[in-house]
Amino acid sequence: MCREIHLFWIMNGGKMKGLKKYMAGILVAGMVLGSAAVPAPVYATEAEDAQEDNGDDVEITLDDKPYLALGADLTADQQHTVLSYMGIEAADFDKYDVVYVSNAEEHQYLDSYVPKKQIGTKALSSVLVSLADSGNGLKVSTYNINYCTAGMYKNALATAGVEDANVIVAGPFPLSGTAALVGTFEAYEKLTGKELDESVVDAAMDELVTTGDLEQSIDGDSNDVEAMIADLKGQIASGKIKTPEEMEQAIEKLADKYDLKLSDDDKQKLLGLMKKLQGLDLNWDSIKNQASAWASQLQNQLADKNIGQKIAAFFEKLFDMIRSLFQK
């Protein structure tokens, strides 16, 4: 590069005029060529984005002795699609324990919280569940679920008393996924031999839908909404907040903590949900563990965010320097 600059100097009559722009041009070209030398990232198409949200990158095999809950109205092709997302070979299907979830069951649990039209007339959401070692926590991955997030499922499952489990939720095409929780509970009951309390299951359904509504209405990150709800439940579990007034204060403080702008209606939804949960015989230890897991996850996200901000600041300064060279 020094040789090229020297040549430019000679051709320019030994004058500095234009040299800065010339060097800036070389720098920009170098950056472009450098970036071209690095393999370009492959971005998923819109269809692929709708299909996969690995969440915790859950993998479940036959050795895990899982239970499969399939939507009763899946066609043969749709079932094949769902099974492929779950990593289940067609030849191995008969080796799995299977329960079929009907559309009537979906309406039974969700009609109080979701418009019937949204639930539809066919049961298609499907779930593969396996138990995990104590302390493993809840791990969730979703495929073709475009409304419920892995975090929403985790919070609702923790409320229902589900702990230490691996879950894969899948649909044959993009679905809201609200009905998938029904299949998850049925599979979990089959695996453990324990029947979940109906009132607790109802509260978990309420929580799932309330969380989804908040994520749709609030201008903020869905992870923050889910973390805020887990935090609220954790404070109730630890006895930090007991009265409705304390709940209202906690909601205000946590909205600031997670930088979420809540409307009065949002606050009332949260308050109503927390009051309902407080009055139930829940597995509060499981809920506290889930809140703690969210706190750790947010700390990691914050660290990643800070690194990203530093990198962005570096490139911003670099391009400002290049811009100033061209302007002189």
N, C-alpha and C positions, 0 to 999 in steps of 0.2 A: 504494500500500500504506500510505503514511503517513496518508492520509485515513481508511482503514479502522481503523487503530490508534487514531487520535484519536477516532473515533466510539465505539470500544469503551471508551476511557477515560471518555468522557462518560456512556455507558450504565452503566458500572460505578461511577459516583459518584466518579471521580477516584482510584480505588484501583488499586494494582498487582496485587492478588489476581486470579489467573487470566490475567493478561496474557501470562506466559511460555508457558502452555499454548496460549493463543490463537495466539501467534506461531509456536510449534512446529507447530501444526496447519496454519497457512498455509505454512510451510516444507515440510512433508511433502506437502501438496497440490500445491505448486509443483513439487516433484521428480517427483511422479507425472505431472502434466500435461506437464512437460518431457520426461519419458521417452516419453510418449504421442505427443509431437510428432515424435519421431524414428522413422522407419520401423522396425517390429519386424523383427528378423532372421528369415529363413526357415530353419527347421531341416529337414534331410532326414528322411524317414521311415526306419524301421528297414530297409525293403527297399532304399531308396536308399543308405543307409550301407553296406549289404553290397555294393552294385554298384560304388562308386567310391572309390578311394583314389589321388588324382592323384599323390601323391609329388612328382615333379619336373615335373609338368605337361608330360609328353613329347608332342610332336606329330610325327608322321612322315608325309611325303607321298611321292608317286611320284617326285618330283624327287630324293629322298634315296636312291633305288635300294635299297629295303629288301628283306628276304627274310622270307617269311611261313611260319611253321610251325604247321600246324593239327592239332588232334586228329583222328585218322582216323575216330572214331566219332561225330562231330557230325552231327546231323540237319540238314536244309536250314534249318529255322527257327533252330536253335541256331547254325549257322554265320552266318546273317544277323545274329543278336544280337551275336556275337563281333566280326564285321567292323564293325558300327556303333560299338562301343566303341572300335575302333581308328581310326575315321574313314575307313573304306574304303567307297566307294560300290559297290553291287552291279554297276553297269555297268562299273566299272573293275577288277573282280576278275581278269579274264583278263590284265591288264597286269602283274600281280604274279608274281614268282618264288615258287613254293609247294613246300613239302615237307610230307608228312603223317607224323605221329608215331603209331606204333601202341602199343597197350596192352602188347604183348610187350616193346617197347623200354623202356617205363616200368618194367616189372617187372625187366628186365635190370639197370637202374642202381639201383633203389631197394629191391629185396627184402632187401638186407643191412641196411637201416636203417629201413624202414617196414613195418608189418604189411601183408600182402597185401590184407586186407580194406579197409584205408584207401586203398590204391592203386586198388582196384576192378577192374572188368572192361572199362571203356571209357576210351578216350583222348579227353579233352574239353578240357583246358587248351591254350591257343593263344598264340602269341607273334609279335610283329612286331619285327624287329630291323633297324637301319640303322647303318652305320659313321659315326663323327663325326670331326671334325678332331682332330689330335694335341693333347693337353692338355685336351680337352673333358671327359674322364673318363667315368664311367658314370652314365647318367640312366635312371631306371626309374619307370614308372607302372603301377598295377595296377587291374583292374576285376573285380569278383566274385571276388576272392581273399581269403579270410577267415582264413588261417593264416599264410602267408608274407608278410612285409612287403617293401617296396621295399629296405630296408636289408639284409635277409637275402639277397635276390637279388644285391645289389651285392657283398657280401662273398664270396659263393660264386663269382660270376663273376670277381672279381679273383683269387681263388685259382686258378681254371682258366686264367688268363692272358688273359681277355677284358678289353680296355681300349678307351677312347674309343668307346663305342657307346651308342645310344639304344634303349631296350627298352620295349615295351608288352605286358603280360601280361593275358590276359582269359579268363574262363570264361562259359558261357551262363547259369549260375546260380552261387551261392556255392560255391566249391571250395577245398580246402586249398592248391592251387597248387604242391605239391612236384614234381609231374610236369612242370610247365612248364619247369623248368630243362633237361630233356632236349631240348625243342624249341628253347630258346635256344641251346644248344650246337650243335645241328644247323644252325640258321640261320646262326650265326656262322661255322661251318666252310665253309658254302656261299659266304658273302660274301667270306671271306678266302682261300679255297682252301687253308687250312692245317688239318691234322687235329690236334685236341687230344689230348694224351696220355691214354690210358685211366686210368692210375693217378691222374693229376691230376684228371680228371673225377670219378673215384670219391671222391677226397678232398673235392672241392667239394660233392658230394651229401651226404657225411658231415657237412660243416660246416653245410649248410643245415638238415639234420634236427636236429643237435645244438643249433644256435641256437634252433630252434623249441621243442625240449624244454626248454631253459633258460628261455625266455620264458614257458613254461607253468608251470614249477615255481617260479620266483623271483618274490618280491614286489617288483617294480620296473618301471621304464619299459623298454619293448622297445628304444628307442633306446640306452639305456645298456648293455644287454646286447650289442647289435650293435657299439657303440663300443668296449666292453671287448675283444671278440674281435678287432676291427680293430687295436686298440692292442697286444694280445699278438702278433699276426702282425707288426706293424710293428717290435716290439722284436726278434723273431727275425730279421727281414729286415736290421735294422741291426747285428746281432751282439751286442746288449746282453745277451741271454739265450741260453745254449747248452745247458746241462746240465738234466736233469730237475729237479734241486734248484732251480736258478735259475728254471725255469718255475713251480714250485710257489710260490716266493717272489713272483714277478711276479703270479701269479693272486691271491694274498692281498692284495697292495698295490693292484692294480687293482679288486678287489672293494670295497675301502675307498674308493678314488678315485671310483668310480661309484655308491657307496652301494648295493651289491647284497649281499644275504645268501645266500651259497652254502652248500649242504649239502656234506658230504664226497663224496657221489655226484656232485654238480654239478662239484666240483673235479676229480674223477677223469676225468669226461667231457672237460673242457677240457684236462686234461693229456694224455690219450690223443690228442685231436685235434691238439694242438700238436706232439707227438712225431711223429705221422704226417706232418704238413705239413713239419716240419724235414727229414725224410728224403727229400723229393721235390725234383725239379728244377723249381722254380716260378719264375715271373717275379716275383722279389722286388722289383724296382723298381716294378712295378704295385701290389704289395701295400703298399709304403711310401707310394705316392701316395694309395692308398685310405685308409690310416690317417691321413694328413695331412688329407685331405678331411673325415674324420669329426671330427677335432680342431677344424677351422674351424667345422663345423656346430654342434658342441656349444657353442662359444664364443658363437655367435649365439643359440642357444637359451637359454643362461644369461643373456645380456643381455636377451632378451625376458622371461624369467622374473622378472628383477629389476625391470623396468618394471611388470610385472603385480603384483608384490608391493607396490610403492610405491602403485599405484592402489588396491589392496585395502586397504592401511593407511590411506589417506586417507578412504575411505568408512567404514571401521570407526570412525575417530575422529569422523567426521561423525554417524553414527548413535548413537554413545555420547553425543555432545553433545545430540542430540535426545531420547534416552531420559532423560537427566538433567533436561532441562527439564520433561518430563511428570511426573517423580517429585517435583518440588519444589512 
